Amino acid sequence: MEKYVYFFGGGKAEGDGAMKDVLGGKGAGLAEMTNAGLPVPPGFTIATSGCRLYFENGNRMPEFIASEYQQALDWLEKLLAQELGDPARPLLVSVRSGAKFSMPGMMDTILNLGINDKIAEAFAARTGNPRWAYDSDRRFIQMFGNVVLDIPKEEFERIFDGQKKKRGFKLDTELAPEDLKQIIAGYKSLVRKKTGKDFPQDPRVQLAMAIEAVFRSWYNERAATYRRMNKISDDLGTAVNVQAMVFGNMGATSGTGVGFTRNPATGEKEFYGEFLMNAQGEDVVSGVRTPVHISELEKINRAAYNQLREITTRLEKHYKDVQDFEFTIQEGKLYMLQTRNGKRTGPAAVKIAVEMAKEGLLTPLEALLRVEPEQLNQLLHPVLDESKPVKVLAKGLPASPGAAVGRVVFTADDAVTRGKTQPVILVRAETVPDDIHGMEVAVGILTSRGGMTSHAAVVTRGMGKSCVAGCAEAEVDEKRKQLRIGSKVIKEGDWISLDGSTGRVIEGKASTREPDPTSGDFATLMKWADENRELGVRANADIPRDALAARRYGAEGIGLCRTEHMFFAKERLPHVQRMIMACKDTADAKEAAKYEKERRAALLKLLPMQRKDFFGLFEAMDGLPVTIRTLDPPLHEFLPKREELMVEIAVLEAKRQKGAKLSKLKRLLEVVEGLHEFNPMLGLRGCRLGIMYPEITEMQARAIFEAACDCKKKGIEAKPEVMIPLVGDVKELALQKEIVNRVASEVFKKKGVEVDYLVGTMIELPAAALSAGEIAREAEFFSFGTNDLTQTTFGLSRDDCGKIINVYVSQKIWPADPFAVLDPKRVGRLLKLATKEGRESRAKLKVGICGEHGGDPASIEVCAEAGLDYVSCSPYRVPIARLAAAQSAVKRSAEKVYTTA
Amino acid sequence: MEKYVYFFGGGKAEGDGAMKDVLGGKGAGLAEMTNAGLPVPPGFTIATSGCRLYFENGNRMPEFIASEYQQALDWLEKLLAQELGDPARPLLVSVRSGAKFSMPGMMDTILNLGINDKIAEAFAARTGNPRWAYDSDRRFIQMFGNVVLDIPKEEFERIFDGQKKKRGFKLDTELAPEDLKQIIAGYKSLVRKKTGKDFPQDPRVQLAMAIEAVFRSWYNERAATYRRMNKISDDLGTAVNVQAMVFGNMGATSGTGVGFTRNPATGEKEFYGEFLMNAQGEDVVSGVRTPVHISELEKINRAAYNQLREITTRLEKHYKDVQDFEFTIQEGKLYMLQTRNGKRTGPAAVKIAVEMAKEGLLTPLEALLRVEPEQLNQLLHPVLDESKPVKVLAKGLPASPGAAVGRVVFTADDAVTRGKTQPVILVRAETVPDDIHGMEVAVGILTSRGGMTSHAAVVTRGMGKSCVAGCAEAEVDEKRKQLRIGSKVIKEGDWISLDGSTGRVIEGKASTREPDPTSGDFATLMKWADENRELGVRANADIPRDALAARRYGAEGIGLCRTEHMFFAKERLPHVQRMIMACKDTADAKEAAKYEKERRAALLKLLPMQRKDFFGLFEAMDGLPVTIRTLDPPLHEFLPKREELMVEIAVLEAKRQKGAKLSKLKRLLEVVEGLHEFNPMLGLRGCRLGIMYPEITEMQARAIFEAACDCKKKGIEAKPEVMIPLVGDVKELALQKEIVNRVASEVFKKKGVEVDYLVGTMIELPAAALSAGEIAREAEFFSFGTNDLTQTTFGLSRDDCGKIINVYVSQKIWPADPFAVLDPKRVGRLLKLATKEGRESRAKLKVGICGEHGGDPASIEVCAEAGLDYVSCSPYRVPIARLAAAQSAVKRSAEKVYTTA
């Protein structure tokens, strides 16, 4: 028969620390501490499976579970020689939630259960501490009334404050036992009014109701949201811990406190925490009384202090991790109430992992697993100084981490102008490629639309710049140059701050601090990661500055250089536009030749500029491979917007204006109309451009190889990898490859030197993944473009998806935003299939990923499983990817051991 | 050693009729006729493999092939006791192309090869027919000069006409031998001027040059285009037939003609053809002299006539098909020059197949394979009367077959107004859903943009209405209401005609004729098809009229009813728009409830209308399943266009107008902006709508089930199948299914009756196909939406793809437009995978296809292979699908026999 209840106490427990699945984190910790002989108040844990059965049973406690915990209660009563509801020797218990994964403060807790009027009186009489007795009763009724009976806290507080006011008191402690009795009476009549029933006096009924209430709290809104944010499954359920109460508020020799074995903010190895004498746990947290630093305890109760230090040191060694513990001293005697692995900041995580490894507490491999890759973000970007208060105006998506403080501007041009003298934050409804010059000078970007992989998000992450995207509360009025959040209006030039790590939009100038990513511990951890990972890590970088940053962060090459960003520069755009104006259809061969000539003339102007770009990249990455993608975006992105032209023309016509400007605009509109597409994402872009206009690919190939040859002559080793985008059929790649190879041999002949290079393709369409075997006959490498692959696999545009993704994630249709975390079931299936079939047709095929997922730890794990050679991500995510890759390798080699064992 | 040359003559041939791969169609026919003892001038065939080697060898004749055909030539000379170039007994030959598949007139032919000045003189002397001799020489030089030496025909004709003019002649036959000699001299000096060399006098040199020229003509533009249109592979190459000349122009007892064993236009069993005495083949075709009906031959040469009838009857029996033959009578003696299966019209193909089966010449199964499914089109739509001349203005894509004659209109509203009294043709740059009312009244649609599956093409095919789409030469100026094709300007109200079967746009009123699709032969063929097919055939129909048509054409159910078309009706659109105006985001729960209430109020108005729609469909399809898709398109399609609103507002503002209209427009624009998407195809549509706004699905489900229950009460059997579109994850389907099931049981309870129904899903995203096993746990049926599946698999929008597809097909990147012919490699792979994994998880899963491919014979074959249960297509394509399904089954059962044999 399955067991649902596990007791602990008297030096031994039925469960142990490994049983987090069954007992939850808290229950497992209590069992483990009990078994270790630590002073833990005894009790029992109702397993998480009980919670699941409770819900399955239509939110009713199954009879067999109820009878099982009754037995445990009997045992507890016997152990302590106390009895629930017996005024002579009353047993009081706490009832607490405790899920497998820590969800601090999200679910409910009830203390002092077992008290009632009679027992309170008996306590008062026996302890000579009537204030404590009635206050315990008062607290219990309030907590039970709120948690179990669903009566708002405020209504209790109103009664409490009313009594204080009536008596003219300021502090709670001024209240006399009689006052507390009055309050209790008020509470009870409130309960009667709200529930139509008397407050339950039978402690066994109280217990049953409390246990069910704690189960139910698994589905309260706070908890559900927390799980969604932390990707914790709804199916787990919570355990319930019923534990004998100990009291820190029994007078001057009692107290309670919390602490960490190391500083969770900095990672320093110091005994860290705080306590209050004559208090219960909530008093430490509530801020009514100021707690005292834990070192003070030594002066008050040296024995308890030493015992606490000894116990927590043992616990840290035992769990091989920083412990976050709670303790109570009841009349001089120390009790441990909880221990768990402590949450910590990124810098602390790194420091603790490395130091513990150096202390021999962990192996370097174990240390690697102790840092969440995402936590490294905090070491890589300027961050908000959390010690200072801030006023949060709104929350958007944490699109690109780090803090930014600047003056608001609403256009890219304004950003450039104002940005010369002041830090600016560019605020847009959404950004578009021709905002790039503004984004480059801004210190941060705020958008009201778009998701985690919107243009703004992707570009800023690439730049390592703070961004809050898709902030729906922010109404951006670009025309009037104002930002409205609720009733607050922010004008151009006003200061705001962004926290890209949390998505917060903050009023005024927030304080920030610079992290030190090159600290010794960080470097040590990265060294261990590099020694243990199998996946290579490259960076997506378009310009030498980013490439240098990437290299500094440990990138082993460039996995994606997007050449289109180079086309937007001010001195280049006119040539690009001239080329596009000549992208016209005609059946007349002569006319077609004329247009081609015109296009070639414009491209010739761009050639030296592109050559310079590539030279810079090769120089920055000297000796490392540089993957350059040929032109990808739809051409209309380089022209003014269609609807804006239409408006401009209509307005001129309405004003009966004529002349050169109007006809020029009309000619321009004609071209824009010709290029207009209903779904540009599915239109004339990627290699389709190079097939319609081979001279574009030709110019880019020429620039690449001329730059590479020039490098070689100067002793710089260029390793170009030419990447053809949006291939769906091997023939597309073959045609483009032919051009690249022809140009390469022309250039080598002219320059008199040769360089090694590869020609490969993006796999970013289902069609490509499904015919990867064929494509690999031409491709020397694959690079998964999982942004586009996710878009086409799901039929979901990442520019339009924000609203839908929010709803889908909150309704649990998807476990996560598929643009943030690679979908393993469908996109991942294509990735594995294409890698396998590609390698079957070309054994040495190099396979990487350059979509945004390349920097996401969960996605990196899928890549590692699929057997990819490398991932490529934003420069600032390179360390994260290095750590994630190492963790994946360590975990998988551990699995191998288990599998073969 | 491989054999490249096969001779035929003297009663036997090295090849035979089965060797079309090697000898081409013509060569195989000549061999077969020779073996059958028919009077065929002897000769030899150079195999298609020779052609391929010629190209592989860099357009040079491999030595071993040249020496092999020299041997065949020696043999031919011996057989006829003639010699190439010997004036005493000269051998004259024809050199003709002949590929595996007939490509009439696409490649080159050279007659009279072997003649030169000396031989012409000798001929003149010996035959006493100097006119014939010199005319033969003249014709040869002209043909050789044009085909082999690439000199334009016109330059020869200028010399010829010059001589006629000089002499004041009108007819060619007035030219005397001396005139012809002058012309020959002129021709030779033209050749010298153009090529820098004398015209080659050595017949062996002529022969070598002619053979190579015929090889090369495989790649001339005409031939390449023909192959692309007819899906003939470029890799096949052509054979070359070198055959002794016979002369129909040797005087009054000579003649030449062509004929068919049955009438290729009507299929009537009658000896059909025409001939000319004293003429060569080209004279029959050129139209200079009017040929005579073949029955007249009986009077002129009864023996030859009877022999010809006897031979061709034998040939028809032998080949079990209508023969298209060529013959020549030289001085009274009959020679057969060619026989091949005759091309025929659709009606003829049906009649011939059925009659041959009734005659016992074919089995019904063989008869089924004799009709190209596409040919049935000609029996189903009014067609152009090809006997009347037409003036073609331009050519577009043959988007929806049939002829249409009407007056041009440029807007849907104008179509409705003018369409009340006159037939109208709606001319648009492209059509959009809100043109639907205009499309309904128009007799035909012409668009300048969009491909074979553009909105216009899909909708018109559904309506069985003629459409020419993507006619790039047509410049549509909707503002000025004019259509410009080249210099021709067509204004509103002008007559034009469309031939949707060929894509021709014709000036003025062309003559059309009504076909008779219910003729006995058609019905017989369809009966045989139905008896032999495994695939079910349903139709895509949205309204009772189409459903009735579909049923008349043999549809076994409705595979797709698109409910969105129902939303565009004039009296409904305001309610739809009211609903959409309330599709607003808000974080405020109260406001959200208010919006939902507003949406529900608008939907309540639509409910009775939808219920009536569905009642009509169920009634029309009484007893047959009706698959109804819930709302699919993005909501903004129901609102005015964003850019038009922007322009309107800007113009009003420019004119400093204020007031209610402007603010109303601004409010509207705000909603439109809120719904604006960069890629609506990948945006908020399909089941995403039903998940964001469940009340839409709810209303539609209610309308369906209320209508079905009402039907049942009236004795009509409704079989609804509710189809959820754009599902990518099983959870989406589960959520929508829950709504449908809930509403169904509510309605059944209220109405007091129950109807059987299914809930299933479209498989139209790669994500769905890749998780089909999971989805089938919820879905009771799958229907492949291969339009969208092709779009997402290839990352290619069908609304924007015209230009790209043209280039890709012409550059042979794709064998065909993937929106017209299902791509078997990628989309087909997903289709097979999803069908397999779906059935693994639900054995009885019903699987169909409702994309445009459901009506395409090649695609139907892929569906049959994948094991689908049914295809669904436009009502007017139902017979085509029935035949294609039968052909696929017949072919596959034949394959099974071969495989097991």
Interface residues (C-beta under 8 A of the other chain):
Chain A: A472 E473 D585 A587 R642 E643 M646 V647 A650 V651 E653 A654 K655 E677 F678 N679 P680 M681 L682 G683 L684 G686 R688 I691 M692 L726 G728 D729 K731 E732 L735 E764 L765 P766 A767 L770 S771 E774 D788 Q791 T792 T793 F794 G795 L796 S797 D799 D800 C801 K803 I804 V807 Y808 Q811 K812 I813 W814 D823 K825 R826 V827 R829 L830
Chain B: A472 E473 D585 A587 R642 E643 M646 V647 A650 V651 E653 A654 K655 E677 F678 N679 P680 M681 L682 G683 L684 R688 I691 M692 L726 G728 D729 K731 E732 L735 E764 L765 P766 A767 L770 S771 E774 D788 Q791 T792 T793 F794 G795 L796 S797 D799 D800 C801 K803 I804 V807 Y808 Q811 K812 I813 W814 D823 K825 R826 V827 R829 L830
